[in-house]
């Protein structure tokens, strides 16, 4: 089963990226260092659920 999710910037609070995740293989939430266009630097992005 795959679900859609977004990656939310921990500093600015914007959802900048979308992703899909297989819930059978990966149970924990994603945390990645990604580029934030508003802050113009790399920040920690955490996975959040998207409204369908």
mmCIF entry with sequence, helices, sheets and N, C-alpha, C, O atoms, coordinates in Angstrom:
data_MODEL
# 
_entry.id   MODEL 
# 
_entity.id                         1 
_entity.type                       polymer 
_entity.pdbx_number_of_molecules   1 
# 
_entity_poly.entity_id                      1 
_entity_poly.type                           'polypeptide(L)' 
_entity_poly.nstd_linkage                   no 
_entity_poly.nstd_monomer                   no 
_entity_poly.pdbx_seq_one_letter_code       
;(UNK)(UNK)(UNK)(UNK)(UNK)(UNK)(UNK)(UNK)(UNK)(UNK)(UNK)(UNK)(UNK)(UNK)(UNK)(UNK)
(UNK)(UNK)(UNK)(UNK)(UNK)(UNK)(UNK)(UNK)(UNK)(UNK)(UNK)(UNK)(UNK)(UNK)(UNK)(UNK)
(UNK)(UNK)(UNK)(UNK)(UNK)(UNK)(UNK)(UNK)(UNK)(UNK)(UNK)(UNK)(UNK)(UNK)(UNK)(UNK)
(UNK)(UNK)(UNK)(UNK)
;
_entity_poly.pdbx_seq_one_letter_code_can   XXXXXXXXXXXXXXXXXXXXXXXXXXXXXXXXXXXXXXXXXXXXXXXXXXXX 
_entity_poly.pdbx_strand_id                 A 
# 
loop_
_entity_poly_seq.entity_id 
_entity_poly_seq.num 
_entity_poly_seq.mon_id 
_entity_poly_seq.hetero 
1 1  UNK n 
1 2  UNK n 
1 3  UNK n 
1 4  UNK n 
1 5  UNK n 
1 6  UNK n 
1 7  UNK n 
1 8  UNK n 
1 9  UNK n 
1 10 UNK n 
1 11 UNK n 
1 12 UNK n 
1 13 UNK n 
1 14 UNK n 
1 15 UNK n 
1 16 UNK n 
1 17 UNK n 
1 18 UNK n 
1 19 UNK n 
1 20 UNK n 
1 21 UNK n 
1 22 UNK n 
1 23 UNK n 
1 24 UNK n 
1 25 UNK n 
1 26 UNK n 
1 27 UNK n 
1 28 UNK n 
1 29 UNK n 
1 30 UNK n 
1 31 UNK n 
1 32 UNK n 
1 33 UNK n 
1 34 UNK n 
1 35 UNK n 
1 36 UNK n 
1 37 UNK n 
1 38 UNK n 
1 39 UNK n 
1 40 UNK n 
1 41 UNK n 
1 42 UNK n 
1 43 UNK n 
1 44 UNK n 
1 45 UNK n 
1 46 UNK n 
1 47 UNK n 
1 48 UNK n 
1 49 UNK n 
1 50 UNK n 
1 51 UNK n 
1 52 UNK n 
# 
_struct_asym.id          A 
_struct_asym.entity_id   1 
# 
_struct_sheet.id               AA1 
_struct_sheet.type             ? 
_struct_sheet.number_strands   4 
_struct_sheet.details          ? 
# 
loop_
_struct_sheet_order.sheet_id 
_struct_sheet_order.range_id_1 
_struct_sheet_order.range_id_2 
_struct_sheet_order.offset 
_struct_sheet_order.sense 
AA1 1 2 ? anti-parallel 
AA1 2 3 ? anti-parallel 
AA1 3 4 ? anti-parallel 
# 
loop_
_struct_sheet_range.sheet_id 
_struct_sheet_range.id 
_struct_sheet_range.beg_label_comp_id 
_struct_sheet_range.beg_label_asym_id 
_struct_sheet_range.beg_label_seq_id 
_struct_sheet_range.pdbx_beg_PDB_ins_code 
_struct_sheet_range.end_label_comp_id 
_struct_sheet_range.end_label_asym_id 
_struct_sheet_range.end_label_seq_id 
_struct_sheet_range.pdbx_end_PDB_ins_code 
_struct_sheet_range.beg_auth_comp_id 
_struct_sheet_range.beg_auth_asym_id 
_struct_sheet_range.beg_auth_seq_id 
_struct_sheet_range.end_auth_comp_id 
_struct_sheet_range.end_auth_asym_id 
_struct_sheet_range.end_auth_seq_id 
AA1 1 UNK A 15 ? UNK A 22 ? UNK A 15 UNK A 22 
AA1 2 UNK A 2  ? UNK A 9  ? UNK A 2  UNK A 9  
AA1 3 UNK A 41 ? UNK A 49 ? UNK A 41 UNK A 49 
AA1 4 UNK A 31 ? UNK A 36 ? UNK A 31 UNK A 36 
# 
loop_
_atom_site.group_PDB 
_atom_site.id 
_atom_site.type_symbol 
_atom_site.label_atom_id 
_atom_site.label_alt_id 
_atom_site.label_comp_id 
_atom_site.label_asym_id 
_atom_site.label_entity_id 
_atom_site.label_seq_id 
_atom_site.pdbx_PDB_ins_code 
_atom_site.Cartn_x 
_atom_site.Cartn_y 
_atom_site.Cartn_z 
_atom_site.occupancy 
_atom_site.B_iso_or_equiv 
_atom_site.pdbx_formal_charge 
_atom_site.auth_seq_id 
_atom_site.auth_comp_id 
_atom_site.auth_asym_id 
_atom_site.auth_atom_id 
_atom_site.pdbx_PDB_model_num 
ATOM 1   N N  . UNK A 1 1  ? 0.843  -1.174 0.000  1.00 0.00 ? 1  UNK A N  1 
ATOM 2   C CA . UNK A 1 1  ? 0.000  0.000  0.000  1.00 0.00 ? 1  UNK A CA 1 
ATOM 3   C C  . UNK A 1 1  ? 0.890  1.240  0.000  1.00 0.00 ? 1  UNK A C  1 
ATOM 4   O O  . UNK A 1 1  ? 1.767  1.369  0.854  1.00 0.00 ? 1  UNK A O  1 
ATOM 5   N N  . UNK A 1 2  ? 0.678  2.136  -0.932 1.00 0.00 ? 2  UNK A N  1 
ATOM 6   C CA . UNK A 1 2  ? 1.456  3.372  -0.986 1.00 0.00 ? 2  UNK A CA 1 
ATOM 7   C C  . UNK A 1 2  ? 0.566  4.548  -0.633 1.00 0.00 ? 2  UNK A C  1 
ATOM 8   O O  . UNK A 1 2  ? -0.625 4.558  -0.947 1.00 0.00 ? 2  UNK A O  1 
ATOM 9   N N  . UNK A 1 3  ? 1.148  5.530  0.018  1.00 0.00 ? 3  UNK A N  1 
ATOM 10  C CA . UNK A 1 3  ? 0.416  6.743  0.380  1.00 0.00 ? 3  UNK A CA 1 
ATOM 11  C C  . UNK A 1 3  ? 1.181  7.953  -0.134 1.00 0.00 ? 3  UNK A C  1 
ATOM 12  O O  . UNK A 1 3  ? 2.401  7.910  -0.292 1.00 0.00 ? 3  UNK A O  1 
ATOM 13  N N  . UNK A 1 4  ? 0.445  9.041  -0.394 1.00 0.00 ? 4  UNK A N  1 
ATOM 14  C CA . UNK A 1 4  ? 1.061  10.296 -0.806 1.00 0.00 ? 4  UNK A CA 1 
ATOM 15  C C  . UNK A 1 4  ? 1.330  11.128 0.432  1.00 0.00 ? 4  UNK A C  1 
ATOM 16  O O  . UNK A 1 4  ? 0.541  11.145 1.378  1.00 0.00 ? 4  UNK A O  1 
ATOM 17  N N  . UNK A 1 5  ? 2.447  11.810 0.406  1.00 0.00 ? 5  UNK A N  1 
ATOM 18  C CA . UNK A 1 5  ? 2.807  12.664 1.521  1.00 0.00 ? 5  UNK A CA 1 
ATOM 19  C C  . UNK A 1 5  ? 3.576  13.871 1.033  1.00 0.00 ? 5  UNK A C  1 
ATOM 20  O O  . UNK A 1 5  ? 4.056  13.901 -0.101 1.00 0.00 ? 5  UNK A O  1 
ATOM 21  N N  . UNK A 1 6  ? 3.689  14.847 1.882  1.00 0.00 ? 6  UNK A N  1 
ATOM 22  C CA . UNK A 1 6  ? 4.443  16.042 1.558  1.00 0.00 ? 6  UNK A CA 1 
ATOM 23  C C  . UNK A 1 6  ? 5.620  16.183 2.503  1.00 0.00 ? 6  UNK A C  1 
ATOM 24  O O  . UNK A 1 6  ? 5.632  15.601 3.587  1.00 0.00 ? 6  UNK A O  1 
ATOM 25  N N  . UNK A 1 7  ? 6.605  16.954 2.087  1.00 0.00 ? 7  UNK A N  1 
ATOM 26  C CA . UNK A 1 7  ? 7.746  17.245 2.941  1.00 0.00 ? 7  UNK A CA 1 
ATOM 27  C C  . UNK A 1 7  ? 7.651  18.707 3.358  1.00 0.00 ? 7  UNK A C  1 
ATOM 28  O O  . UNK A 1 7  ? 7.744  19.610 2.526  1.00 0.00 ? 7  UNK A O  1 
ATOM 29  N N  . UNK A 1 8  ? 7.466  18.930 4.660  1.00 0.00 ? 8  UNK A N  1 
ATOM 30  C CA . UNK A 1 8  ? 7.253  20.265 5.197  1.00 0.00 ? 8  UNK A CA 1 
ATOM 31  C C  . UNK A 1 8  ? 8.532  20.791 5.829  1.00 0.00 ? 8  UNK A C  1 
ATOM 32  O O  . UNK A 1 8  ? 9.183  20.096 6.610  1.00 0.00 ? 8  UNK A O  1 
ATOM 33  N N  . UNK A 1 9  ? 8.883  22.011 5.489  1.00 0.00 ? 9  UNK A N  1 
ATOM 34  C CA . UNK A 1 9  ? 10.081 22.649 6.031  1.00 0.00 ? 9  UNK A CA 1 
ATOM 35  C C  . UNK A 1 9  ? 9.890  22.901 7.528  1.00 0.00 ? 9  UNK A C  1 
ATOM 36  O O  . UNK A 1 9  ? 8.872  23.453 7.944  1.00 0.00 ? 9  UNK A O  1 
ATOM 37  N N  . UNK A 1 10 ? 10.866 22.497 8.326  1.00 0.00 ? 10 UNK A N  1 
ATOM 38  C CA . UNK A 1 10 ? 10.747 22.660 9.775  1.00 0.00 ? 10 UNK A CA 1 
ATOM 39  C C  . UNK A 1 10 ? 10.959 24.109 10.216 1.00 0.00 ? 10 UNK A C  1 
ATOM 40  O O  . UNK A 1 10 ? 10.534 24.482 11.310 1.00 0.00 ? 10 UNK A O  1 
ATOM 41  N N  . UNK A 1 11 ? 11.603 24.927 9.395  1.00 0.00 ? 11 UNK A N  1 
ATOM 42  C CA . UNK A 1 11 ? 11.864 26.323 9.773  1.00 0.00 ? 11 UNK A CA 1 
ATOM 43  C C  . UNK A 1 11 ? 10.815 27.280 9.218  1.00 0.00 ? 11 UNK A C  1 
ATOM 44  O O  . UNK A 1 11 ? 10.309 28.129 9.952  1.00 0.00 ? 11 UNK A O  1 
ATOM 45  N N  . UNK A 1 12 ? 10.478 27.155 7.916  1.00 0.00 ? 12 UNK A N  1 
ATOM 46  C CA . UNK A 1 12 ? 9.535  28.084 7.294  1.00 0.00 ? 12 UNK A CA 1 
ATOM 47  C C  . UNK A 1 12 ? 8.092  27.594 7.379  1.00 0.00 ? 12 UNK A C  1 
ATOM 48  O O  . UNK A 1 12 ? 7.168  28.406 7.354  1.00 0.00 ? 12 UNK A O  1 
ATOM 49  N N  . UNK A 1 13 ? 7.883  26.281 7.480  1.00 0.00 ? 13 UNK A N  1 
ATOM 50  C CA . UNK A 1 13 ? 6.533  25.741 7.568  1.00 0.00 ? 13 UNK A CA 1 
ATOM 51  C C  . UNK A 1 13 ? 5.860  25.518 6.228  1.00 0.00 ? 13 UNK A C  1 
ATOM 52  O O  . UNK A 1 13 ? 4.664  25.228 6.188  1.00 0.00 ? 13 UNK A O  1 
ATOM 53  N N  . UNK A 1 14 ? 6.588  25.646 5.132  1.00 0.00 ? 14 UNK A N  1 
ATOM 54  C CA . UNK A 1 14 ? 6.026  25.438 3.795  1.00 0.00 ? 14 UNK A CA 1 
ATOM 55  C C  . UNK A 1 14 ? 6.161  23.978 3.388  1.00 0.00 ? 14 UNK A C  1 
ATOM 56  O O  . UNK A 1 14 ? 7.130  23.315 3.758  1.00 0.00 ? 14 UNK A O  1 
ATOM 57  N N  . UNK A 1 15 ? 5.184  23.470 2.619  1.00 0.00 ? 15 UNK A N  1 
ATOM 58  C CA . UNK A 1 15 ? 5.283  22.144 2.030  1.00 0.00 ? 15 UNK A CA 1 
ATOM 59  C C  . UNK A 1 15 ? 5.856  22.336 0.631  1.00 0.00 ? 15 UNK A C  1 
ATOM 60  O O  . UNK A 1 15 ? 5.156  22.789 -0.274 1.00 0.00 ? 15 UNK A O  1 
ATOM 61  N N  . UNK A 1 16 ? 7.127  21.991 0.457  1.00 0.00 ? 16 UNK A N  1 
ATOM 62  C CA . UNK A 1 16 ? 7.840  22.260 -0.791 1.00 0.00 ? 16 UNK A CA 1 
ATOM 63  C C  . UNK A 1 16 ? 7.923  21.062 -1.717 1.00 0.00 ? 16 UNK A C  1 
ATOM 64  O O  . UNK A 1 16 ? 8.106  21.243 -2.921 1.00 0.00 ? 16 UNK A O  1 
ATOM 65  N N  . UNK A 1 17 ? 7.797  19.848 -1.207 1.00 0.00 ? 17 UNK A N  1 
ATOM 66  C CA . UNK A 1 17 ? 7.990  18.643 -2.000 1.00 0.00 ? 17 UNK A CA 1 
ATOM 67  C C  . UNK A 1 17 ? 6.881  17.640 -1.708 1.00 0.00 ? 17 UNK A C  1 
ATOM 68  O O  . UNK A 1 17 ? 6.310  17.638 -0.617 1.00 0.00 ? 17 UNK A O  1 
ATOM 69  N N  . UNK A 1 18 ? 6.578  16.784 -2.691 1.00 0.00 ? 18 UNK A N  1 
ATOM 70  C CA . UNK A 1 18 ? 5.643  15.679 -2.490 1.00 0.00 ? 18 UNK A CA 1 
ATOM 71  C C  . UNK A 1 18 ? 6.377  14.371 -2.724 1.00 0.00 ? 18 UNK A C  1 
ATOM 72  O O  . UNK A 1 18 ? 7.359  14.318 -3.466 1.00 0.00 ? 18 UNK A O  1 
ATOM 73  N N  . UNK A 1 19 ? 5.893  13.322 -2.087 1.00 0.00 ? 19 UNK A N  1 
ATOM 74  C CA . UNK A 1 19 ? 6.537  12.021 -2.180 1.00 0.00 ? 19 UNK A CA 1 
ATOM 75  C C  . UNK A 1 19 ? 5.506  10.924 -1.984 1.00 0.00 ? 19 UNK A C  1 
ATOM 76  O O  . UNK A 1 19 ? 4.411  11.176 -1.482 1.00 0.00 ? 19 UNK A O  1 
ATOM 77  N N  . UNK A 1 20 ? 5.855  9.707  -2.378 1.00 0.00 ? 20 UNK A N  1 
ATOM 78  C CA . UNK A 1 20 ? 5.037  8.537  -2.091 1.00 0.00 ? 20 UNK A CA 1 
ATOM 79  C C  . UNK A 1 20 ? 5.865  7.579  -1.257 1.00 0.00 ? 20 UNK A C  1 
ATOM 80  O O  . UNK A 1 20 ? 7.092  7.547  -1.356 1.00 0.00 ? 20 UNK A O  1 
ATOM 81  N N  . UNK A 1 21 ? 5.171  6.789  -0.426 1.00 0.00 ? 21 UNK A N  1 
ATOM 82  C CA . UNK A 1 21 ? 5.867  5.901  0.483  1.00 0.00 ? 21 UNK A CA 1 
ATOM 83  C C  . UNK A 1 21 ? 5.115  4.582  0.565  1.00 0.00 ? 21 UNK A C  1 
ATOM 84  O O  . UNK A 1 21 ? 3.889  4.568  0.674  1.00 0.00 ? 21 UNK A O  1 
ATOM 85  N N  . UNK A 1 22 ? 5.851  3.467  0.512  1.00 0.00 ? 22 UNK A N  1 
ATOM 86  C CA . UNK A 1 22 ? 5.278  2.153  0.705  1.00 0.00 ? 22 UNK A CA 1 
ATOM 87  C C  . UNK A 1 22 ? 5.224  1.887  2.209  1.00 0.00 ? 22 UNK A C  1 
ATOM 88  O O  . UNK A 1 22 ? 6.265  1.755  2.853  1.00 0.00 ? 22 UNK A O  1 
ATOM 89  N N  . UNK A 1 23 ? 4.006  1.806  2.774  1.00 0.00 ? 23 UNK A N  1 
ATOM 90  C CA . UNK A 1 23 ? 3.869  1.686  4.222  1.00 0.00 ? 23 UNK A CA 1 
ATOM 91  C C  . UNK A 1 23 ? 4.219  0.297  4.738  1.00 0.00 ? 23 UNK A C  1 
ATOM 92  O O  . UNK A 1 23 ? 4.451  0.133  5.936  1.00 0.00 ? 23 UNK A O  1 
ATOM 93  N N  . UNK A 1 24 ? 4.263  -0.705 3.868  1.00 0.00 ? 24 UNK A N  1 
ATOM 94  C CA . UNK A 1 24 ? 4.657  -2.044 4.319  1.00 0.00 ? 24 UNK A CA 1 
ATOM 95  C C  . UNK A 1 24 ? 6.153  -2.122 4.586  1.00 0.00 ? 24 UNK A C  1 
ATOM 96  O O  . UNK A 1 24 ? 6.575  -2.828 5.502  1.00 0.00 ? 24 UNK A O  1 
ATOM 97  N N  . UNK A 1 25 ? 6.957  -1.418 3.815  1.00 0.00 ? 25 UNK A N  1 
ATOM 98  C CA . UNK A 1 25 ? 8.413  -1.464 3.967  1.00 0.00 ? 25 UNK A CA 1 
ATOM 99  C C  . UNK A 1 25 ? 8.946  -0.396 4.906  1.00 0.00 ? 25 UNK A C  1 
ATOM 100 O O  . UNK A 1 25 ? 9.885  -0.653 5.661  1.00 0.00 ? 25 UNK A O  1 
ATOM 101 N N  . UNK A 1 26 ? 8.365  0.798  4.874  1.00 0.00 ? 26 UNK A N  1 
ATOM 102 C CA . UNK A 1 26 ? 8.870  1.931  5.656  1.00 0.00 ? 26 UNK A CA 1 
ATOM 103 C C  . UNK A 1 26 ? 7.771  2.371  6.618  1.00 0.00 ? 26 UNK A C  1 
ATOM 104 O O  . UNK A 1 26 ? 6.711  2.822  6.185  1.00 0.00 ? 26 UNK A O  1 
ATOM 105 N N  . UNK A 1 27 ? 8.020  2.242  7.922  1.00 0.00 ? 27 UNK A N  1 
ATOM 106 C CA . UNK A 1 27 ? 6.994  2.594  8.901  1.00 0.00 ? 27 UNK A CA 1 
ATOM 107 C C  . UNK A 1 27 ? 7.245  3.948  9.558  1.00 0.00 ? 27 UNK A C  1 
ATOM 108 O O  . UNK A 1 27 ? 6.298  4.587  10.018 1.00 0.00 ? 27 UNK A O  1 
ATOM 109 N N  . UNK A 1 28 ? 8.495  4.400  9.614  1.00 0.00 ? 28 UNK A N  1 
ATOM 110 C CA . UNK A 1 28 ? 8.794  5.677  10.258 1.00 0.00 ? 28 UNK A CA 1 
ATOM 111 C C  . UNK A 1 28 ? 8.614  6.840  9.270  1.00 0.00 ? 28 UNK A C  1 
ATOM 112 O O  . UNK A 1 28 ? 8.575  6.638  8.057  1.00 0.00 ? 28 UNK A O  1 
ATOM 113 N N  . UNK A 1 29 ? 8.506  8.045  9.809  1.00 0.00 ? 29 UNK A N  1 
ATOM 114 C CA . UNK A 1 29 ? 8.344  9.234  8.962  1.00 0.00 ? 29 UNK A CA 1 
ATOM 115 C C  . UNK A 1 29 ? 9.682  9.637  8.351  1.00 0.00 ? 29 UNK A C  1 
ATOM 116 O O  . UNK A 1 29 ? 10.739 9.469  8.959  1.00 0.00 ? 29 UNK A O  1 
ATOM 117 N N  . UNK A 1 30 ? 9.608  10.174 7.129  1.00 0.00 ? 30 UNK A N  1 
ATOM 118 C CA . UNK A 1 30 ? 10.816 10.616 6.445  1.00 0.00 ? 30 UNK A CA 1 
ATOM 119 C C  . UNK A 1 30 ? 11.296 11.943 7.021  1.00 0.00 ? 30 UNK A C  1 
ATOM 120 O O  . UNK A 1 30 ? 10.489 12.808 7.362  1.00 0.00 ? 30 UNK A O  1 
ATOM 121 N N  . UNK A 1 31 ? 12.596 12.097 7.127  1.00 0.00 ? 31 UNK A N  1 
ATOM 122 C CA . UNK A 1 31 ? 13.227 13.360 7.495  1.00 0.00 ? 31 UNK A CA 1 
ATOM 123 C C  . UNK A 1 31 ? 14.435 13.527 6.579  1.00 0.00 ? 31 UNK A C  1 
ATOM 124 O O  . UNK A 1 31 ? 15.399 12.766 6.669  1.00 0.00 ? 31 UNK A O  1 
ATOM 125 N N  . UNK A 1 32 ? 14.380 14.525 5.699  1.00 0.00 ? 32 UNK A N  1 
ATOM 126 C CA . UNK A 1 32 ? 15.440 14.733 4.724  1.00 0.00 ? 32 UNK A CA 1 
ATOM 127 C C  . UNK A 1 32 ? 15.895 16.188 4.732  1.00 0.00 ? 32 UNK A C  1 
ATOM 128 O O  . UNK A 1 32 ? 15.116 17.093 5.034  1.00 0.00 ? 32 UNK A O  1 
ATOM 129 N N  . UNK A 1 33 ? 17.163 16.399 4.397  1.00 0.00 ? 33 UNK A N  1 
ATOM 130 C CA . UNK A 1 33 ? 17.668 17.747 4.200  1.00 0.00 ? 33 UNK A CA 1 
ATOM 131 C C  . UNK A 1 33 ? 17.377 18.142 2.753  1.00 0.00 ? 33 UNK A C  1 
ATOM 132 O O  . UNK A 1 33 ? 17.936 17.553 1.828  1.00 0.00 ? 33 UNK A O  1 
ATOM 133 N N  . UNK A 1 34 ? 16.510 19.131 2.551  1.00 0.00 ? 34 UNK A N  1 
ATOM 134 C CA . UNK A 1 34 ? 16.115 19.567 1.219  1.00 0.00 ? 34 UNK A CA 1 
ATOM 135 C C  . UNK A 1 34 ? 16.256 21.086 1.135  1.00 0.00 ? 34 UNK A C  1 
ATOM 136 O O  . UNK A 1 34 ? 16.365 21.768 2.154  1.00 0.00 ? 34 UNK A O  1 
ATOM 137 N N  . UNK A 1 35 ? 16.251 21.603 -0.094 1.00 0.00 ? 35 UNK A N  1 
ATOM 138 C CA . UNK A 1 35 ? 16.389 23.038 -0.328 1.00 0.00 ? 35 UNK A CA 1 
ATOM 139 C C  . UNK A 1 35 ? 15.051 23.741 -0.105 1.00 0.00 ? 35 UNK A C  1 
ATOM 140 O O  . UNK A 1 35 ? 14.023 23.299 -0.617 1.00 0.00 ? 35 UNK A O  1 
ATOM 141 N N  . UNK A 1 36 ? 15.064 24.822 0.649  1.00 0.00 ? 36 UNK A N  1 
ATOM 142 C CA . UNK A 1 36 ? 13.876 25.647 0.880  1.00 0.00 ? 36 UNK A CA 1 
ATOM 143 C C  . UNK A 1 36 ? 13.997 26.929 0.052  1.00 0.00 ? 36 UNK A C  1 
ATOM 144 O O  . UNK A 1 36 ? 14.877 27.746 0.322  1.00 0.00 ? 36 UNK A O  1 
ATOM 145 N N  . UNK A 1 37 ? 13.123 27.123 -0.961 1.00 0.00 ? 37 UNK A N  1 
ATOM 146 C CA . UNK A 1 37 ? 13.227 28.306 -1.814 1.00 0.00 ? 37 UNK A CA 1 
ATOM 147 C C  . UNK A 1 37 ? 13.002 29.617 -1.065 1.00 0.00 ? 37 UNK A C  1 
ATOM 148 O O  . UNK A 1 37 ? 13.611 30.629 -1.412 1.00 0.00 ? 37 UNK A O  1 
ATOM 149 N N  . UNK A 1 38 ? 12.157 29.622 -0.063 1.00 0.00 ? 38 UNK A N  1 
ATOM 150 C CA . UNK A 1 38 ? 11.893 30.855 0.682  1.00 0.00 ? 38 UNK A CA 1 
ATOM 151 C C  . UNK A 1 38 ? 13.118 31.298 1.479  1.00 0.00 ? 38 UNK A C  1 
ATOM 152 O O  . UNK A 1 38 ? 13.453 32.482 1.501  1.00 0.00 ? 38 UNK A O  1 
ATOM 153 N N  . UNK A 1 39 ? 13.783 30.345 2.131  1.00 0.00 ? 39 UNK A N  1 
ATOM 154 C CA . UNK A 1 39 ? 14.949 30.663 2.949  1.00 0.00 ? 39 UNK A CA 1 
ATOM 155 C C  . UNK A 1 39 ? 16.257 30.641 2.161  1.00 0.00 ? 39 UNK A C  1 
ATOM 156 O O  . UNK A 1 39 ? 17.281 31.136 2.633  1.00 0.00 ? 39 UNK A O  1 
ATOM 157 N N  . UNK A 1 40 ? 16.218 30.064 0.953  1.00 0.00 ? 40 UNK A N  1 
ATOM 158 C CA . UNK A 1 40 ? 17.381 29.959 0.070  1.00 0.00 ? 40 UNK A CA 1 
ATOM 159 C C  . UNK A 1 40 ? 18.546 29.219 0.726  1.00 0.00 ? 40 UNK A C  1 
ATOM 160 O O  . UNK A 1 40 ? 19.705 29.614 0.604  1.00 0.00 ? 40 UNK A O  1 
ATOM 161 N N  . UNK A 1 41 ? 18.201 28.127 1.431  1.00 0.00 ? 41 UNK A N  1 
ATOM 162 C CA . UNK A 1 41 ? 19.228 27.266 2.015  1.00 0.00 ? 41 UNK A CA 1 
ATOM 163 C C  . UNK A 1 41 ? 18.623 25.897 2.269  1.00 0.00 ? 41 UNK A C  1 
ATOM 164 O O  . UNK A 1 41 ? 17.408 25.722 2.178  1.00 0.00 ? 41 UNK A O  1 
ATOM 165 N N  . UNK A 1 42 ? 19.477 24.918 2.590  1.00 0.00 ? 42 UNK A N  1 
ATOM 166 C CA . UNK A 1 42 ? 19.015 23.565 2.890  1.00 0.00 ? 42 UNK A CA 1 
ATOM 167 C C  . UNK A 1 42 ? 18.539 23.500 4.333  1.00 0.00 ? 42 UNK A C  1 
ATOM 168 O O  . UNK A 1 42 ? 19.232 23.948 5.246  1.00 0.00 ? 42 UNK A O  1 
ATOM 169 N N  . UNK A 1 43 ? 17.345 22.935 4.533  1.00 0.00 ? 43 UNK A N  1 
ATOM 170 C CA . UNK A 1 43 ? 16.773 22.801 5.871  1.00 0.00 ? 43 UNK A CA 1 
ATOM 171 C C  . UNK A 1 43 ? 16.204 21.398 6.033  1.00 0.00 ? 43 UNK A C  1 
ATOM 172 O O  . UNK A 1 43 ? 16.067 20.663 5.055  1.00 0.00 ? 43 UNK A O  1 
ATOM 173 N N  . UNK A 1 44 ? 15.875 21.034 7.249  1.00 0.00 ? 44 UNK A N  1 
ATOM 174 C CA . UNK A 1 44 ? 15.273 19.740 7.533  1.00 0.00 ? 44 UNK A CA 1 
ATOM 175 C C  . UNK A 1 44 ? 13.804 19.764 7.125  1.00 0.00 ? 44 UNK A C  1 
ATOM 176 O O  . UNK A 1 44 ? 13.059 20.656 7.530  1.00 0.00 ? 44 UNK A O  1 
ATOM 177 N N  . UNK A 1 45 ? 13.389 18.786 6.326  1.00 0.00 ? 45 UNK A N  1 
ATOM 178 C CA . UNK A 1 45 ? 12.003 18.639 5.900  1.00 0.00 ? 45 UNK A CA 1 
ATOM 179 C C  . UNK A 1 45 ? 11.463 17.342 6.480  1.00 0.00 ? 45 UNK A C  1 
ATOM 180 O O  . UNK A 1 45 ? 12.110 16.299 6.385  1.00 0.00 ? 45 UNK A O  1 
ATOM 181 N N  . UNK A 1 46 ? 10.266 17.402 7.089  1.00 0.00 ? 46 UNK A N  1 
ATOM 182 C CA . UNK A 1 46 ? 9.648  16.240 7.698  1.00 0.00 ? 46 UNK A CA 1 
ATOM 183 C C  . UNK A 1 46 ? 8.378  15.882 6.935  1.00 0.00 ? 46 UNK A C  1 
ATOM 184 O O  . UNK A 1 46 ? 7.718  16.750 6.363  1.00 0.00 ? 46 UNK A O  1 
ATOM 185 N N  . UNK A 1 47 ? 8.046  14.602 6.934  1.00 0.00 ? 47 UNK A N  1 
ATOM 186 C CA . UNK A 1 47 ? 6.890  14.116 6.197  1.00 0.00 ? 47 UNK A CA 1 
ATOM 187 C C  . UNK A 1 47 ? 5.590  14.482 6.914  1.00 0.00 ? 47 UNK A C  1 
ATOM 188 O O  . UNK A 1 47 ? 5.477  14.352 8.133  1.00 0.00 ? 47 UNK A O  1 
ATOM 189 N N  . UNK A 1 48 ? 4.608  14.943 6.128  1.00 0.00 ? 48 UNK A N  1 
ATOM 190 C CA . UNK A 1 48 ? 3.255  15.221 6.615  1.00 0.00 ? 48 UNK A CA 1 
ATOM 191 C C  . UNK A 1 48 ? 2.257  14.622 5.632  1.00 0.00 ? 48 UNK A C  1 
ATOM 192 O O  . UNK A 1 48 ? 2.599  14.380 4.474  1.00 0.00 ? 48 UNK A O  1 
ATOM 193 N N  . UNK A 1 49 ? 1.035  14.380 6.077  1.00 0.00 ? 49 UNK A N  1 
ATOM 194 C CA . UNK A 1 49 ? 0.000  13.858 5.202  1.00 0.00 ? 49 UNK A CA 1 
ATOM 195 C C  . UNK A 1 49 ? -0.575 14.991 4.369  1.00 0.00 ? 49 UNK A C  1 
ATOM 196 O O  . UNK A 1 49 ? -0.714 16.118 4.845  1.00 0.00 ? 49 UNK A O  1 
ATOM 197 N N  . UNK A 1 50 ? -0.909 14.680 3.114  1.00 0.00 ? 50 UNK A N  1 
ATOM 198 C CA . UNK A 1 50 ? -1.532 15.651 2.229  1.00 0.00 ? 50 UNK A CA 1 
ATOM 199 C C  . UNK A 1 50 ? -3.039 15.456 2.223  1.00 0.00 ? 50 UNK A C  1 
ATOM 200 O O  . UNK A 1 50 ? -3.521 14.332 2.366  1.00 0.00 ? 50 UNK A O  1 
ATOM 201 N N  . UNK A 1 51 ? -3.781 16.536 2.058  1.00 0.00 ? 51 UNK A N  1 
ATOM 202 C CA . UNK A 1 51 ? -5.223 16.440 1.928  1.00 0.00 ? 51 UNK A CA 1 
ATOM 203 C C  . UNK A 1 51 ? -5.560 15.914 0.537  1.00 0.00 ? 51 UNK A C  1 
ATOM 204 O O  . UNK A 1 51 ? -5.070 16.444 -0.459 1.00 0.00 ? 51 UNK A O  1 
ATOM 205 N N  . UNK A 1 52 ? -6.373 14.900 0.462  1.00 0.00 ? 52 UNK A N  1 
ATOM 206 C CA . UNK A 1 52 ? -6.707 14.293 -0.832 1.00 0.00 ? 52 UNK A CA 1 
ATOM 207 C C  . UNK A 1 52 ? -7.947 14.894 -1.435 1.00 0.00 ? 52 UNK A C  1 
ATOM 208 O O  . UNK A 1 52 ? -8.362 14.492 -2.522 1.00 0.00 ? 52 UNK A O  1 
# 
